């Protein structure tokens, strides 16, 4: 019924995989969320999140703005695959049409009495291959039986979080009313900032080790800078970019793309080992002739992030300098992350 492909995310609440789901009409691309491998102490919360997501997708999946629920059981959920890229990778700068689509999607969700409740995270917004906005990750979503005051507050916060993303990527398109809304938090949001958020930060950062907005943990925040500094100390290394990727074996791995003159990856690993830095070596090291760069000369982190996660079929959805595509193709061809994959044919 399920054929595993690439691990998309792994934490103490679930493992999320991309793969193929067998239906009477044949195999289709899908996403599996499984909680059978979570620690015992998060299992009750994981079950609760799974049920909430299942209830929300059962209603929202038919709207065309979210994944469809394909299968639900006590320890697993399978939803349809949306061909798109998360907002923090897509970066729809100046894309007013995307944010119009996002607002329409949110209105459709609220119309059936569902609030998402986790839209401050950019990774819960997708930019589809068609340019439209889609919502994902409904673990905290709520289905309301009536549109009372609590529903209106939650819906208000959903919209306000969308406008915060719009302010970041398309500020010139904000209306006067939207600017007023951004400046006016609901009382529940203000209460959260001074009470619940402190507990949340203590729990996620103190107990779970989530130290960055994507939940990659201390490897990216603490290890990556030390490793990058050591690698850049090598006389043949010109630049380094280190990205996290989900790994079945270690949870979160580090993938180092190293722009260097002719040398071997074994030589780099030996150089790292002789440095006595207080950080674990990256699970993957890939030498590249040059790092892909955006028009302003900055490293195109979004491209490298998809390669590190082995989501290379999504690269076409990114805007990049055309002259960089041959370079990106060469990096893709030599990529190192093949632990969790099979070829999905489009």
C-alpha positions in Angstrom: 0.0 0.0 0.0 2.9 2.4 0.8 6.3 2.6 -0.9 8.8 4.9 1.0 10.8 7.5 -0.8 12.4 10.5 0.8 12.2 11.6 4.4 10.9 15.2 4.5 11.0 15.7 8.3 11.7 13.8 11.4 11.2 15.0 15.0 9.9 13.6 18.3 6.2 13.9 17.2 6.4 12.1 13.8 8.3 11.1 10.7 7.1 12.6 7.5 8.0 10.8 4.2 7.3 11.3 0.6 6.5 8.2 -1.4 4.0 6.3 -3.5 0.5 5.2 -2.3 -1.2 2.3 -4.1 -4.8 3.0 -5.0 -7.3 1.0 -7.2 -6.2 3.3 -10.1 -2.5 2.7 -9.5 0.3 4.3 -7.5 0.2 8.0 -6.8 2.6 10.4 -5.1 1.7 11.0 -1.5 3.0 12.0 1.9 3.0 9.7 5.0 3.1 10.9 8.6 3.9 8.1 10.9 4.1 8.1 14.7 5.1 4.5 15.4 8.7 5.5 16.0 8.2 8.5 18.3 9.5 8.4 21.9 7.1 7.0 24.5 6.9 10.4 26.3 5.6 12.2 23.2 3.3 9.5 22.0 0.0 10.8 23.5 0.7 14.3 22.0 1.6 12.7 18.7 -1.6 10.7 18.6 -3.6 13.9 19.4 -1.9 15.8 16.6 -2.5 13.0 14.1 -6.2 12.9 14.9 -6.5 16.7 14.5 -4.8 16.6 11.2 -7.0 13.8 10.0 -10.2 15.6 10.9 -9.1 18.8 9.3 -7.9 17.2 6.0 -11.0 15.1 5.7 -12.9 18.4 5.3 -10.3 20.7 3.8 -8.9 18.3 1.2 -11.8 18.7 -1.1 -11.4 22.5 -1.3 -8.3 22.4 -3.6 -6.2 24.4 -1.1 -4.7 21.6 1.0 -3.7 17.9 0.6 -6.5 15.3 0.4 -6.7 12.7 3.2 -6.1 9.3 1.5 -5.7 7.0 4.5 -5.9 7.3 8.3 -5.2 4.8 11.0 -4.1 5.1 14.7 -0.4 5.4 14.0 -0.3 6.8 10.4 -1.8 9.2 8.0 -1.4 9.5 4.3 -2.2 12.6 2.4 -1.9 13.6 -1.3 1.3 15.2 -2.6 1.1 18.8 -3.7 3.7 19.8 -6.3 5.0 22.9 -4.7 7.8 24.5 -2.6 7.6 25.8 1.0 7.4 29.5 1.3 10.8 29.9 3.0 12.4 28.3 0.0 10.2 29.7 -2.7 10.5 33.3 -1.4 7.8 34.8 -3.6 9.2 38.3 -3.6 6.9 40.8 -5.2 4.4 38.0 -6.2 1.1 39.8 -5.5 -0.9 37.0 -7.2 0.5 34.4 -4.8 -0.7 36.4 -1.8 -4.1 37.0 -3.4 -4.4 33.2 -3.8 -3.2 32.7 -0.2 -5.9 35.0 1.1 -8.6 33.2 -1.0 -7.3 29.8 0.3 -7.6 31.0 3.9 -11.1 32.3 3.3 -12.2 29.0 1.9 -10.8 27.2 4.9 -12.5 29.5 7.4 -15.8 29.2 5.4 -16.1 25.6 6.4 -15.3 26.3 10.1 -11.6 25.3 10.2 -8.7 27.4 11.5 -5.1 26.3 10.8 -3.5 27.9 14.0 0.1 27.4 12.8 0.5 29.8 9.9 3.3 31.8 11.4 5.6 29.1 10.1 6.6 29.7 6.5 7.0 25.9 5.9 3.3 25.5 6.3 2.6 27.6 3.2 3.4 26.1 -0.2 3.8 27.8 -3.5 2.5 25.3 -6.1 4.0 24.7 -9.5 1.0 26.7 -10.8 1.9 29.7 -8.7 -1.0 29.3 -6.3 -0.9 29.1 -2.5 -1.6 25.9 -0.6 -1.7 25.0 3.1 -0.1 22.0 4.7 0.6 20.5 8.2 -2.7 20.6 9.9 -1.6 19.1 13.2 -2.8 22.1 15.2 -5.9 22.8 13.1 -9.3 23.1 14.8 -12.8 22.3 13.4 -15.4 24.6 15.0 -19.1 23.5 15.2 -20.1 27.2 15.1 -18.5 30.5 14.1 -18.4 31.9 17.7 -16.0 34.4 19.3 -13.2 31.8 19.7 -13.4 30.9 16.0 -13.3 34.5 14.9 -10.2 35.1 17.1 -8.4 32.1 15.6 -9.4 33.1 12.1 -8.1 36.6 12.7 -4.7 35.3 13.8 -4.5 33.0 10.7 -5.0 36.0 8.5 -2.6 38.2 10.5 0.1 35.6 10.2 -0.5 35.5 6.4 -0.1 39.3 6.3 3.2 39.1 8.1 4.5 36.9 5.3 3.1 39.3 2.8 4.8 42.2 4.5 8.1 40.3 4.2 7.8 39.4 0.5 5.4 41.9 -1.1 5.2 44.9 1.3 4.2 47.3 -1.5 0.9 45.4 -2.0 -0.3 45.7 1.6 -3.5 47.7 1.8 -4.2 50.3 4.5 -6.6 47.9 6.2 -4.0 45.1 6.2 -1.4 47.4 7.7 -3.9 48.3 10.5 -4.5 44.6 11.1 -0.8 43.9 11.3 -0.5 46.5 14.0 -3.4 45.1 16.0 -2.8 41.8 17.7 -5.8 40.0 19.2 -6.0 39.7 23.0 -5.3 36.0 22.7 -2.1 36.7 20.7 -1.0 39.2 23.3 -1.7 36.8 26.1 0.3 34.1 24.3 3.3 36.3 24.0 3.5 36.9 27.7 2.5 33.4 29.0 2.1 30.5 26.6 5.0 31.4 24.3 7.4 31.3 27.2 6.3 27.7 28.0 6.4 26.8 24.3 10.0 28.1 23.9 11.1 26.3 27.1 9.6 23.1 25.8 10.7 23.2 22.2 14.2 24.7 22.8 14.9 23.5 26.3 13.6 19.9 26.1 13.4 19.2 22.4 16.4 21.1 21.2 14.5 23.0 18.4 16.8 26.0 18.1 15.9 27.4 14.6 12.6 28.1 12.9 12.6 24.9 10.9 13.2 22.7 13.9 16.6 21.5 12.7 18.0 21.6 16.2 21.5 22.3 17.6 23.3 20.7 14.7 22.5 23.6 12.4 22.7 26.4 15.0 25.9 25.2 16.8 27.7 22.6 14.8 27.4 24.2 11.3 29.1 27.5 12.0 32.1 25.7 13.6 32.4 23.3 10.7 32.1 26.1 8.2 34.8 28.1 9.9 37.2 25.1 10.0 36.6 24.3 6.3 37.2 27.9 5.3 40.5 27.7 7.0 41.8 25.3 4.4 43.9 27.2 1.8 42.1 25.5 -1.1 38.6 26.3 0.1 36.9 29.4 -1.3 33.4 29.2 0.3 31.2 26.8 2.2 27.4 26.4 2.6 26.0 23.9 5.2 22.3 22.8 5.1 20.3 20.5 7.3 18.5 17.4 5.9 16.2 14.8 7.6 17.9 11.4 8.0 16.3 8.2 9.2 19.5 7.2 11.1 20.5 10.4 12.9 17.4 12.6 12.8 18.9 15.7 11.4 22.1 15.5 9.3 24.3 18.3 7.9 25.2 18.5 4.2 28.3 20.7 3.4 28.7 22.1 -0.1 32.4 23.1 -0.4 33.6 25.4 -3.2 37.3 24.5 -3.5 40.2 23.9 -5.9 41.1 20.4 -6.9 41.2 18.2 -3.8 39.4 15.1 -2.5 36.6 14.9 0.0 38.7 12.5 2.0 41.3 15.3 2.3 38.6 17.6 3.6 37.4 15.1 6.2 40.9 14.5 7.4 41.4 18.3 7.7 38.2 18.5 9.8 39.4 15.6 12.0 42.7 17.3 12.7 41.0 20.5 13.7 39.7 19.3 17.1 36.6 21.4 16.8 33.7 20.7 19.2 31.3 19.7 16.5 30.3 16.5 14.7 31.5 16.3 11.1 28.8 16.7 8.4 27.2 13.5 7.2 27.6 14.6 3.6 30.4 16.6 2.1 30.2 17.6 -1.6 33.0 19.4 -3.5 31.6 21.8 -6.1 33.4 24.0 -8.7 31.3 26.9 -7.5 28.3 27.5 -5.3 25.2 28.7 -7.1 24.5 32.3 -6.6 21.6 34.7 -7.0 21.7 37.9 -9.0 23.0 39.9 -6.0 26.0 37.5 -5.6 24.7 35.8 -2.5 24.7 32.0 -2.3 21.4 30.5 -3.6 20.7 28.7 -0.3 17.2 27.6 -1.5 18.7 25.6 -4.4 21.2 23.9 -2.1 18.5 23.2 0.5 16.5 21.2 -2.1 19.5 19.3 -3.2 20.5 18.5 0.4 17.0 17.1 1.0 17.1 15.2 -2.3 14.0 17.0 -3.5 15.7 17.9 -6.8 12.5 17.5 -8.8 11.3 20.7 -7.2 14.2 22.8 -8.5 12.3 23.8 -11.6 9.9 25.7 -9.4 12.7 28.1 -8.2 13.6 31.2 -10.0 17.3 31.4 -10.6 19.8 33.1 -13.0 19.6 31.1 -16.2 23.4 30.9 -16.5 23.5 29.1 -13.2 21.4 26.1 -14.3 24.3 24.2 -15.8 26.2 24.6 -12.6 23.1 23.4 -10.6 22.7 20.4 -12.9 26.3 19.4 -12.2 25.8 19.6 -8.5 22.6 17.6 -8.7 24.3 14.9 -10.7 27.0 14.5 -8.1 24.8 14.9 -5.0 25.5 12.6 -2.0 22.1 12.2 -0.3 20.7 8.9 -1.8 19.9 7.3 1.6 16.2 7.8 1.3 15.0 7.9 -2.2 13.6 6.2 -5.3 13.0 7.8 -8.6 9.5 9.3 -8.9 8.7 9.7 -12.6 6.6 12.7 -13.5 
